[in-house]
Structures are given as structure tokens and as C-alpha cells.
Amino acid sequence: VQAGLDRVLGITRENLTGVRVVRAFGREEAETRRFQESNRELTNLQVFVGRISSLMNPLTFVLINVAAAVLIWVGAVRVDAGFLTQGAVVALLNYMSQILVELIKMANLIINISKALACANRISNVLETESTLASPVSPKASGEERGTVVFENVSLTYAGAGAPSLTNLSFRAGPGETIGIIGGTGSGKSTVVNLIPRFYDVTEGRVLVDGVDVREYDVNVLRGKIGAVMQKAVLFTGTIRENLLWGREDAGEEELWQALETAQALSYMRYSINTADEFYLAEKDYYDETGPQAQNDMLEYTKAMLASPFLSLIHI
């Protein structure tokens, strides 16, 4: 049942997140049929399990009453023969009733435990997944160079891929330089960006930041050197201030405003000041033709600037 529910929810999530792609390729009817088939299988399974569950309590109560009738009948025979007293029969009946009521509770508990175990197994699979990015025993804090990124004959093949995404890529970016990587879909632009903060390890070659191989850094130290603006801007629940402090937790008031102004984000939002002096996102209508996505992008730039990085990665 849980596996079937996972399939239905997975299809629902895919169609909600990819609704524009579905419409662009005219796949509405096909996706509707796929959802209906999975939902029908789940419904049939739920009905089957529900029928079994619905029979458990009635059958249990039937057994209780039959057992009580048998006990009373046997007890009456024993009392009549003088082997038992009436009080002993009543005590046995009370004991049996208490035991059988607890058995009913245990039957219901077993159903809940089986569902919980199915969920626990999936959670356990996620928690037990080990990272393929091994941390060095003696990590380096920094190299002799400052603000440089070097790719030396870098190649990368994703796990399970039939061909490499990058092959023998080499370039050097020095302090103060701005480098743009342009290419078609699937050309490896995102792969290049993801290798610098070590979201993946290269298959061949080296990626050097400040003259040190990224595999020799502590991951937190490496990523602390980088201010990244990812392709899809993501803001978390809370105020603008709380989101901006992801860039640097100890940023002061003036630094927040300066970063917002530098990122040209002030024109994309209005703010209100309360006792906590927090900033709030404006309503969509306030932006005229500019929607909330532009606002999110500007705030992502602001977060990256607050981090005061030696290296800025802008992935668009």
C-alpha cells in the first residue's frame, strides 16, 4: 500500500513541477492516463486491505462472545459438579474479557506498526546512504594563491551515464576576471559550475581553488570561499532578513542594506519595519510586469554578496 501511495504521489509531484513541459508537448491525456492507472491500482489495493481490516474487529468480538459462552457453560457444569465456585467462574470471565480486549488493541497496533515499518525502511535507506565525497584526513585551509580557479584536464562521467559530460577541460580564472561559459543545453555548463564547490568529484584531472585541489579542502571551508547564485532561486519560509542571513549570519544592518542596494534589489521590493525591524516581500501586483521570480533572483544575488566570497558563481 505504501509503495502504491509513493507511486501516485511521485506522479503527482512530477506533473505539478513539470506542468509547463507537459502542456508544451501535449502530454496531458497521457499523463492523466498514467495517473489514473496508478491511482486505480492503489484504490483496489486499499479496498482489499480495508475489507480485511473491517473484518478483524467483528471476528474478534465474535470470538470473545463465543469464548465467554463456552466459559459460562463449562463453568456452570463445573459449579454444578462442585469442582468450582460461582466466584471463580466470574473471575475467570473477567480475566478472559480483559485479555481479549487487549488482543483487539494489539491487532490494531499491528496494522499501525506495519505502516510505520514501511515508512521507517524508506527513511533508513536515505539516512544510511553514504556520501561518495570523502573528506581528507588532514584538510588544507588555503593555498598560496588567492582568488584563482584552475581546471586541469578535467573529465567527468556521471554515475550510470553512457558518455562523459566533460572531457579534458582546462582553463584558468585569476583574481578580478569575469568568465562566461556559454553553450547549448547539455553541453556541461552546470557541470563546470558544480565541480568548483565540489558537489561532484572529477573522474579525471583536477580542480584547483586558490592553488589547492578541492578534494584536499574541508567542504565547509571550500564552500565558504564561494558565493553561489544557482540557476533556480530558492527562498525559505520567513522574512527577507532571515533569508539574507544565509549568506552570512553575523551581517549587520548597514551590510544588509548595502548588499540589497548593490544587487539592485531595493527597486524590486517594498519593506515594512516592525519591532523586529524585519523586511517583508511585497505583493505580486506591486511589481507591475515583473513577477516574484525576479525578486527571488535579486535576493539570491544579495545573499551571495553578503558572503563576501573570493569567488562568485552565477548560474543562470
Disulfide bonds with the S-S distance in Angstrom:
none
